[in-house]
Amino acid sequence: MSNDASFRSKYGPWAVVAGAAVGLGAEYSRQIAARGLSLVMIDREPGALAATADAIRGEHGVGVKTIEVDLARPDVGERVAAGVGDLEIGLLVYNAAIGTVAPFLETPPALEDAVIDVNCRGPLRLVHAFVPAMVARGRGGVILMSSMSGNFGSAQLAVYAATKAFTLVFGDAIWAELAPHGVDVLTVQPGSTRTPGWLSSQPSDPGAEIMPAMEPADVVREALANIGVEHRLIPGEANRQGAELLAQLPRRQAIEMMSQLTAKLIRNDRPRP
Ligand SMILES: NC(=O)c1ccc[n+]([C@@H]2O[C@H](COP(=O)([O-])OP(=O)(O)OC[C@H]3O[C@@H](n4cnc5c(N)ncnc54)[C@H](OP(=O)(O)O)[C@@H]3O)[C@@H](O)[C@H]2O)c1
C-alpha cells in the first residue's frame, strides 16, 4: 500500500512502535510519521528515545508520545495500554528484540528468560492490548519482526533464532485469524541490516563484515509497502535469493552452512537484559 492517504485511513491515526529509539524501530517511526500517522514510541532508554522522538516531531509535525518501559516486564501489556490511554491505535509494530551470541551451554538462564520475554511474550501482550479495538473497527495492521535466522537453528544463536521462529509461526497464525476482520499482519524476516544491534555482533574492522548488510531505510520501506499485500516478507532481492537457495538444500546442510557463518559473529553473552 504505497499511497499515503490510503495508508493513513487503513492504519491511522496513531501507530505504536515498540523498540523505537534506534535501528529499525527508529526508522519505522520516521517512515510511518512521514506517511502522516502520529506515533507512540516505546523503548527503555529515555535519552535515545527522546532524541529520536524530538527529531521526528521536528521533521514531520505529527503527534509523538513516548513511553519508557522495559518490554520484558510481565505486565507490559497493561503498562503500555495505560500509557497510550484512549489514543486510537491503527498500527502496531513490534520491533524490539534482544539476543545473545554465544554457545547455548554457556548462556546464563536469566538471559535466556529475558530473550524469551522481550522477543516472544512482549509481542503477544501488545497484540492483546491493541488488536481487539482494531478488530472492532474492522481495520488495522500489525508488523512483527522475525529474522532470516528464524528459518534454521544456527551456531551461537540458538535461543534468539528459536524466538524468531516463534514469531514467524505466531505471525502466520494471527494473519489467518485477523484477515477476515480487516486487520493485516506482516511478519518481516530481515537479513543483516546496519543497526546498532547488528554492529555489536560484527568484527570491528568494517571490511570484515560477515554478511553484506542492508540499510534500515530500505528494509522498512519494503515492509511498509508490503503490509496488506503479503503475510511474510524477506526484504532485499539478494536475501530472498539466498533464502531460496538454502531452502533447496537438505536441511542439515543448510544448518551447517548458516552455522559456519554465525560461528564468526562476535561473542556477546551479556547484553543488558
Ligand atoms: N539488524 C539486523 O541485522 C536484524 C536482522 C534480522 C532481524 N532483525 C530484527 O529486527 C528488529 C530490530 O533490530 P535492530 O537491529 O534494529 O535492533 P537494535 O539496534 O538492537 O534496536 C532495538 C531497539 O529495541 C530496544 N529494546 C530492546 N530490548 C528492550 C526492552 N526490553 N524494552 C524496551 N526496549 C527494548 C533497544 O534498546 P537497547 O538499545 O536499550 O537494547 C533498541 O532501542 C529485531 O526484532 C531484530 O531481531 C534485525
The ligand as an SDF file (V2000), in Angstrom:
LIG
                    3D

 48 52  0  0  0  0  0  0  0  0999 V2000
   19.7190   -5.6660   12.3850 N   0  0  0  0  0  0  0  0  0  0  0  0
   19.6680   -6.8810   11.8310 C   0  0  0  0  0  0  0  0  0  0  0  0
   20.6210   -7.3190   11.1320 O   0  0  0  0  0  0  0  0  0  0  0  0
   18.4570   -7.7480   12.0050 C   0  0  0  0  0  0  0  0  0  0  0  0
   18.3940   -8.9470   11.2870 C   0  0  0  0  0  0  0  0  0  0  0  0
   17.2780   -9.7610   11.4530 C   0  0  0  0  0  0  0  0  0  0  0  0
   16.2480   -9.3760   12.2900 C   0  0  0  0  0  0  0  0  0  0  0  0
   16.3250   -8.1960   12.9590 N   0  0  0  0  0  0  0  0  0  0  0  0
   15.2180   -7.8590   13.8540 C   0  0  0  0  0  0  0  0  0  0  0  0
   14.8160   -6.5210   13.6390 O   0  0  0  0  0  0  0  0  0  0  0  0
   14.3890   -5.9240   14.8840 C   0  0  0  0  0  0  0  0  0  0  0  0
   15.1690   -4.6600   15.1410 C   0  0  0  0  0  0  0  0  0  0  0  0
   16.5490   -4.9550   15.1500 O   0  0  0  0  0  0  0  0  0  0  0  0
   17.6660   -3.8340   15.3160 P   0  0  0  0  0  0  0  0  0  0  0  0
   18.9040   -4.3980   14.7470 O   0  0  0  0  0  0  0  0  0  0  0  0
   17.1510   -2.5200   14.8520 O   0  0  0  0  0  0  0  0  0  0  0  0
   17.8190   -3.8170   16.9210 O   0  0  0  0  0  0  0  0  0  0  0  0
   18.6180   -2.8010   17.8410 P   0  0  0  0  0  0  0  0  0  0  0  0
   19.5660   -1.9850   17.0190 O   0  0  0  0  0  0  0  0  0  0  0  0
   19.1770   -3.6070   18.9670 O   0  0  0  0  0  0  0  0  0  0  0  0
   17.4390   -1.8740   18.4020 O   0  0  0  0  0  0  0  0  0  0  0  0
   16.3700   -2.4470   19.1240 C   0  0  0  0  0  0  0  0  0  0  0  0
   15.7100   -1.3910   19.9890 C   0  0  0  0  0  0  0  0  0  0  0  0
   14.7950   -2.0700   20.8730 O   0  0  0  0  0  0  0  0  0  0  0  0
   15.1120   -1.7000   22.2140 C   0  0  0  0  0  0  0  0  0  0  0  0
   14.8410   -2.7320   23.2080 N   0  0  0  0  0  0  0  0  0  0  0  0
   15.4560   -3.9190   23.3340 C   0  0  0  0  0  0  0  0  0  0  0  0
   15.0160   -4.5540   24.4300 N   0  0  0  0  0  0  0  0  0  0  0  0
   14.1050   -3.7340   25.0040 C   0  0  0  0  0  0  0  0  0  0  0  0
   13.3130   -3.8480   26.1710 C   0  0  0  0  0  0  0  0  0  0  0  0
   13.3960   -4.9020   26.9940 N   0  0  0  0  0  0  0  0  0  0  0  0
   12.4580   -2.8470   26.4640 N   0  0  0  0  0  0  0  0  0  0  0  0
   12.3850   -1.7490   25.6660 C   0  0  0  0  0  0  0  0  0  0  0  0
   13.1230   -1.5840   24.5620 N   0  0  0  0  0  0  0  0  0  0  0  0
   13.9750   -2.5810   24.2260 C   0  0  0  0  0  0  0  0  0  0  0  0
   16.6000   -1.4470   22.1670 C   0  0  0  0  0  0  0  0  0  0  0  0
   17.0200   -0.7500   23.3140 O   0  0  0  0  0  0  0  0  0  0  0  0
   18.5280   -1.0260   23.8790 P   0  0  0  0  0  0  0  0  0  0  0  0
   19.4380   -0.3150   22.9140 O   0  0  0  0  0  0  0  0  0  0  0  0
   18.4890   -0.4250   25.2380 O   0  0  0  0  0  0  0  0  0  0  0  0
   18.7300   -2.5190   23.8860 O   0  0  0  0  0  0  0  0  0  0  0  0
   16.7350   -0.6710   20.8840 C   0  0  0  0  0  0  0  0  0  0  0  0
   16.3830    0.6820   21.0480 O   0  0  0  0  0  0  0  0  0  0  0  0
   14.6090   -7.0090   15.9530 C   0  0  0  0  0  0  0  0  0  0  0  0
   13.4030   -7.6950   16.1720 O   0  0  0  0  0  0  0  0  0  0  0  0
   15.6260   -7.9270   15.3200 C   0  0  0  0  0  0  0  0  0  0  0  0
   15.5480   -9.2470   15.8220 O   0  0  0  0  0  0  0  0  0  0  0  0
   17.4060   -7.3720   12.8450 C   0  0  0  0  0  0  0  0  0  0  0  0
  1  2  1  0
  2  3  2  0
  2  4  1  0
  4  5  1  0
  4 48  2  0
  5  6  2  0
  6  7  1  0
  7  8  2  0
  8  9  1  0
  8 48  1  0
  9 10  1  0
  9 46  1  0
 10 11  1  0
 11 12  1  0
 11 44  1  0
 12 13  1  0
 13 14  1  0
 14 15  2  0
 14 16  1  0
 14 17  1  0
 17 18  1  0
 18 19  2  0
 18 20  1  0
 18 21  1  0
 21 22  1  0
 22 23  1  0
 23 24  1  0
 23 42  1  0
 24 25  1  0
 25 26  1  0
 25 36  1  0
 26 27  1  0
 26 35  1  0
 27 28  2  0
 28 29  1  0
 29 30  1  0
 29 35  2  0
 30 31  1  0
 30 32  2  0
 32 33  1  0
 33 34  2  0
 34 35  1  0
 36 37  1  0
 36 42  1  0
 37 38  1  0
 38 39  2  0
 38 40  1  0
 38 41  1  0
 42 43  1  0
 44 45  1  0
 44 46  1  0
 46 47  1  0
M  CHG  2   8   1  16  -1
M  END
$$$$
